[in-house]
Amino acid sequence: MTNWIDFYDFKHSVIYVNARHRDVHYRTIAQDIRTYVPSPAARVLDYGCGEATSADVVAEAAAALVLVEAAPNVRAALGARYAAHPKIAVINADEAATLPPASFDLIVMHSVAQYLSAAELERLLAMFRRLVKPGGLLILGDVVPPHWAAPAAALALLRFGVANGFFWAAVGGLLRIFVSDYLRLKKTVGLSHYSEAAALEKLTAAGFAAERAPRNIGHNPWRMTFLARPV
Ligand SMILES: C[S@@+](CC[C@H](N)C(=O)[O-])C[C@H]1O[C@@H](n2cnc3c(N)ncnc32)[C@H](O)[C@@H]1O
């Protein structure tokens, strides 16, 4: 395993401590994203959607939802899960890059920026700037700040476990992460962290007017969500 896409392409990613955690995680994100869908006519793009087991919650509030996932096994599972869904399409990163300009009212990239180099993030922001409609919205979610990220992530997971009935599985999951490829990849490939100012600067440079949302999407209140509109 040499990169983060391989890490997430695992059949049972160690990131989710059990099936309940995975499902509550994706339901929480989907419910949060849904609040940003501007109208039932909206076209939505979720880039780096992961297993997206509650994508139908977002699709219900929109006209179309395009899921983009780079990890091939995860993408195949998404394709099977949503094959019969009339509003959901599943595509790969190359296909996303060839979509026509101004295709989406809402673009979401949640909990992906930390796995991208600065150059990769810039390339994706330029693509989102091209794909978002005038007056549309880009949500850059779960951006990891430079300090105390690991303890904050552990604490957020334990609290999420308490609230959703998987506390002991969360404790076990944290121990498992210590012996997984996560820490090795963190050392060799690295994770990208951004202060609020640095994230806003990236979005501004990519042609967006951006602000930090009052709260992060998902379960970790120490990470940041940014709302960016094309200028
Ligand atoms: C933590 S998961 C996020 C999944 C989902 N958006 C969520 O919030 O739960 C990270 C995602 O980033 C994707 N990813 C990692 N490196 C990437 C890269 N270089 N290009 C595109 N996607 C990448 C993985 O395939 C994975 O789906």
The ligand as a Tripos MOL2 file, in Angstrom:
@<TRIPOS>MOLECULE
LIG
   27    29     1     0     0
SMALL
NO_CHARGES

@<TRIPOS>ATOM
      1 C1        -11.9790    9.9100    4.6880 C.3       1 LIG1
      2 S1        -12.5250    9.3850    3.1060 S.3       1 LIG1
      3 C2        -13.8010   10.5600    2.8470 C.3       1 LIG1
      4 C3        -15.0450    9.9150    2.3380 C.3       1 LIG1
      5 C4        -16.2960   10.7730    2.5030 C.3       1 LIG1
      6 N1        -16.2130   11.9840    1.7120 N.3       1 LIG1
      7 C5        -16.4760   11.0940    3.9750 C.2       1 LIG1
      8 O1        -16.4670   12.2660    4.3220 O.co2     1 LIG1
      9 O2        -16.6190   10.1790    4.7650 O.co2     1 LIG1
     10 C6        -11.2300    9.9730    2.0630 C.3       1 LIG1
     11 C7        -11.5250    9.8210    0.5770 C.3       1 LIG1
     12 O3        -10.4820   10.5020   -0.1360 O.3       1 LIG1
     13 C8        -10.2260    9.7830   -1.3120 C.3       1 LIG1
     14 N2         -8.8750   10.1440   -1.7590 N.ar      1 LIG1
     15 C9         -7.7140    9.9790   -1.1080 C.ar      1 LIG1
     16 N3         -6.6800   10.4350   -1.8430 N.ar      1 LIG1
     17 C10        -7.2160   10.9270   -2.9860 C.ar      1 LIG1
     18 C11        -6.6760   11.5310   -4.1550 C.ar      1 LIG1
     19 N4         -5.3590   11.7440   -4.2890 N.pl3     1 LIG1
     20 N5         -7.5200   11.8940   -5.1540 N.ar      1 LIG1
     21 C12        -8.8600   11.7110   -5.0370 C.ar      1 LIG1
     22 N6         -9.4510   11.1240   -3.9430 N.ar      1 LIG1
     23 C13        -8.6170   10.7460   -2.9390 C.ar      1 LIG1
     24 C14       -10.3470    8.3260   -0.9050 C.3       1 LIG1
     25 O4        -10.5640    7.4970   -2.0120 O.3       1 LIG1
     26 C15       -11.5170    8.3860    0.0740 C.3       1 LIG1
     27 O5        -12.7240    8.1310   -0.5490 O.3       1 LIG1
@<TRIPOS>BOND
     1     1     2 1
     2     2     3 1
     3     2    10 1
     4     3     4 1
     5     4     5 1
     6     5     6 1
     7     5     7 1
     8     7     8 2
     9     7     9 1
    10    10    11 1
    11    11    12 1
    12    11    26 1
    13    12    13 1
    14    13    14 1
    15    13    24 1
    16    14    15 ar
    17    14    23 ar
    18    15    16 ar
    19    16    17 ar
    20    17    18 ar
    21    17    23 ar
    22    18    19 1
    23    18    20 ar
    24    20    21 ar
    25    21    22 ar
    26    22    23 ar
    27    24    25 1
    28    24    26 1
    29    26    27 1
@<TRIPOS>SUBSTRUCTURE
     1 LIG1         1 GROUP 0 **** ****
